[in-house]
């Protein structure tokens, strides 16, 4: 039997707007029919519970009862599709003077969309991810429709990540999250340097990774690195490259947030000192000392931007979650995941208190944390 889907699964250029797609049935199987439009995003996005409830308990949605609770309800309303539509309309505006962005941002957008790149050209999905962040930052606050999305983000973050403003950009594995980070850093830094009084932009960045291997791979985000993406991939016009040298970028793994011992003591020595002082002996570094160790280059800056790479590892565990269904290795894995996630997000909370964060950009190909008692990662993810 002919199977056109497997003969030609790819219908669109990675550099152009995805204008058609293979239809899938309710089981996710190809119907062999091509639909002449972009595939709609099908995500489950949360609607944070209202602050005031009637006394009666809220009935859980039976369709989504495996992730919905009385504390947080999930609604399948496709807010991502609505956001895509607004960004699409904005992208089609012909005159850059009508884009409602700074001249520096307009210059970068034109460069990414139309520059004749000599080697690696940004994919459409990479440009769209950055466009979405730009639209939410520069355009949305000034238009009525945009404020709806900002309110949704604020409510979702307040419910899931109090005091942390997170925006998730979901890109498929291999789509190039590092390039997206470089483009976002360039956009923020160039605007911050040329508009030092604006609170929308920063030249301080903290990039947090789940491990040393990924951390070392992201050195290409440093403007002075020999393989810097800004130069090697032509991500910035030549006359703007100098502005990037003003960026302060710290790349670390989340393990660095763990408070370290200031002095090495044997168990016997610790017991002896505790006996003399008559109380618990605290030999851990302070939060301020930890920040000075991890990110000394950022200590003089305020309102930095954070990038969480593989951000589905960073979440706040749901309280009082029932773990009885998890046994053995699965339960141990869930406990280890929660411990790591708690260290990661606690570190970001310290950065927020001590330095200030203007936004956390979560990048991941996995928007949901589905194993163990973690909070679903798509709370604040209307970006992609």
N, C-alpha and C positions, 0 to 999 in steps of 0.2 A: 504494500500500500504506500502511495506517495505521501511523504511528510514534508511539506514545503517549509515548515518551521525549522526543522533541523538542517535542511539544505541551505537556507539563508536566514539564520537567526538574527543577524545584524541588519537593521533597516536604515539607520541614521548615521551620519558622520559624527564623530566625537567632537568636532569643532563647530557644529551648527546646532540650531534649536531642534530638538527631537520632535519631528512633525508627524510621525506615524508609529504604530506599534502592533505587535501580534496580540490578538485577543486571547485571553485565558478564560477558562470556565470557572465555575465556583470551586473546583478542586485544584485550580492552579495549572490545569493542563491546556496546551494550545488547541484552539478550535480550527486552526489553519486559515483564519480570517484576519486580514490586515485592516486595522482601524486608522483612518486618515486624520489622526490628531495625536497629541501627546497623551501618554498614559497618565491617568489620574493617580496621585499619591494615595495610598490606602494605609493610613496610620491611625492608631487610636491615640487621641490627644486628650489630656485631662481638663476637666472643668473643676477648679478648686471649689470645695464646699463653701456655701455662703457663711458669713460670720454668725448669722442668726438663723436658727432652725425652729420650726414648730416642734412641740413636744413629741409628736408621733415619729417613730423611727422611719427612716427613708428606706424604701424597698430597693434592694439591689437589682441592677439590670441583669436578667438571666443570661443574656447573650455574652456579657463580659464579666460574669461572676467570678472567673478565675483571676481577675486582676482588680475588680472593683471592691471597695469596702464602704462601710458607712462613713468612714473618715475621708474617703476620697473617691469620687465618682468619675468614670471615664466615659467620654462621649465621642462617638465616631465622626462628629462634624469635621469635615476636611478643611481645617483652618490653613493647612499647608497649601492646599490648592488655591484658596482665596488669596494668600500671600503671593504665590506664584503669579496669579493673574494681575495683581497690582504691580509687581516688579516687571512683568511682561509689558504692560501698558507704558510704564515709565521708561523702559528700555527703548521703546519705539518712538519716543518723542525726538524729533529730528534736530531741534536747536538746543545745543548744550546750555545756552543761557536759560532755558526753561526747565532744567533738570533739578533745580533747587538744591544744588550742591556747591561746594567751594570751587573756584577755578582750578585748584590743585587736584581735587578729586575728579573733576571733569577731564582734565588732561590725562590722568591715569586711566580712566575708563576708555577714553578714545585710544590710548596706547594699547591696552589689553585687547580691545576689540578689533583694531585695524592695523596695528604695526606689522610690517613684513618681517616676521621673525626669521632669523637665519637658521635656527636649529629647532629647538623644542618650543612649540607654540602652546599656549594654555588651552585646555579643553573648555568646551562650553560649560560643563558642570562646575569647573573651577571658577570661571568668571561669574557664573550665576550665584555661587555661594558668596563670593565677595560682594557682588551687587546687592544681595539680600541684606548683608550686614550694613552696607552703606545706606541703603534705602531706610532701614530701621533707625539708623543713627542720624542721618542728615535730612531725610525727606519726611518720614512719618511724623516727627514732632510738629510739623508745620501744616499738616493737612488733617481734616476731620477723619477720613477713613484710616489714616495711619495710626491715629491715637487709639483706635479699637485694638489693633495688634499690640501696641505698647502696653495697654491695660491688661490684655490677656497674658502677656509675658510677666508683668509685674505680679498679677494674681497667682499665676502658676509658680513663680519663684518664691513668693511669700509663703505659699503652702508647702513647697517641697524643700526650698533652700533659703530660709530666712536670712536676710542680710547679705546674701550672695546673688548677684544678678548674672544668671547664666543663659547663654544662647547656644543651642546645639546645631551644628552643621553636619548633616549626615552625608557622607560620600562613600560610594562603593569601594570595596577593597581594590587598590591599584589605581584609583582615580587621581591620586596625588594630593594628599592632605598637606604635605610639606610646602608645596607651591602655594596653596591657599594661605597658609600661615605667612609665607614671605610676602604675598600680595597685601594681606591685611596689615602687616608690620610697615610696609612701604606707605600705604595709605595713611595710617595713623601718624607715623613719624614725620613725613613731609608736611602734613597739615599742622602738626604740633610745632615744628620748627618755624614755619612761616606764619603761624597764628598762635603765638605763645599764650595768649590770654583766653583761648577757647578751652572750655572744660570738656568738649566732645572728644578731644584728641590727646594722645600721650606719646612720649618717646621712651617710656619705660615698659619693659615686657618681661614677664616670667613665663617660661615654657616648662611645663611639668609633664614628665613621661613616666610610664610604668616600670621602666628598667634601664640599665646602663647601655644596652645595645642601641635602643632607640634614641637615648640621649646623645650618644656619640654621633649617630647618623644625622642628627638635626643641627650639627655645627654649620651646615650650609646656610642657616638663617643668620649667621653673623656676617655683617657687611664686609669685614676684613678677612674673611676666610678665603683661601685660594680658590675654592670651588663655590663661592657665594652664588646663590641663585639669582640675586639681583643683577649681577653682571653676566654670569654664564648663560642664563636663560633670558636675558634682556627684559627683565620684568619692570624696569624703571627707565624712563627717558634719560639720556646722557646728562642733561643739565640738572637733573634732580638727584643724581647718585650721591653728590657731596652731602646733601641733607641727611642721607641715611647714616653717615658717620656719627651723627649726633645721637643715634639710638643707643639705648642701654638695654642689652638683652642677656638675661640669665637663663641658662638651660640646665635643668636639674631633674633628678628622679624623685618621686614622692617620698622615698625612704629618708631623704635628707631632712624632712620635717620632724623626725623623731628627736626629742630632746636627748642630748648626750650627757654622759657623766663628765663633770668638770675635774674630778680627781679620781684616781684609781685606788680603790680600797678593797682589801680582802674581806671576806665575811666576818672574820675575827676582829679585824681592825674597825669595821663598821659597828659591830656590836659593842666594842670597847668605847668608841666615841659616843654612841647613843646612850650608853650607861652613864657617861660623865655629864652629858647635856640633859639627860632626863627626858628626851623626846625623840621624835623621828628626825633623822639626819637627812637633810635635803642636799644632795650633791649634784643635782641635775642643772644644766644651764637654763637660764631664763628664756622666755619667748623672744625677747629682744636680742639676746646673745645668739639664739638659733638663727634669727633672720640675718644678723651680721655675718654669721658663718656661711649661710647658704647664698645670700644675695647682697653682698656688700655694695655692689655697683648701683643698687636700686634704693639704698637707704636714704639718699637725699631727695628722692623723687616722691611725688604724691600721685594718687589716682592712676596706678599702673594697669595694664591690660594683661590678663592671664590667658594662656593657651593650655588646655588640658588635652594632651594627645592620648588616644585610646580612652576617651573620657568615660566610657561605660564602667570603668573601674573605680570611679569617684562618685560616691553616693552616700546618702544618709540612710542607715537601716531603719526600717519601719519598727516602731516600738511595739512590744507585746505581740510580735508575730508568732504564729503557731509553727514550731519547728518539729512537731511530733512526726510528721510524715517523712522527715529526713533521717536516714540511718547511716551508720558506719562512715564510709569514705565521703559520701555526699554531705553528711552533716559536718564533718571536719572541714571539707572544702568550703562550705558555706560560712563556717566560723572564721576561717582564714581570710576569705574574701571580705567579710564584714570588718575584720580587724584592719586589713590593708585600706579599705575604703574609708574607714573612720580616721586613720592617720592622715590620708590624703586630704579629706575635706576639712579636718581640724586644722591642718597646716594653712589652708586657704583662708579659714576664719581668722587665724592669727595675722596673716598678711593684711586682711581687711581691717582689723582693729588697729594695727600698728602703722600701716602705710596708706591704705585706701586702695580699692580696686574699682575702676570705672566699669569694667565688664569682664566676665569670664567667657571665653569662646571655647566651647566643647567640640572637639572633632573626633568622629568615630564612624566606623562602618556598621556599628552595632548600637542602635539607639536604645535598646532595652536591656536591662539586666534581668535575665529570666531564671537564674539559678539561685536557689536559696532565698533568704528573706530580704533581699535587697530591694530598694525602692526602684520602681521602673524608671529608666533613664530618660524617657521621652517627655518629662514634665514640661521642659522649657525649650522644646525643639521644633518651633515652626519654621526654622530657617531653610530646611531642605526636605 
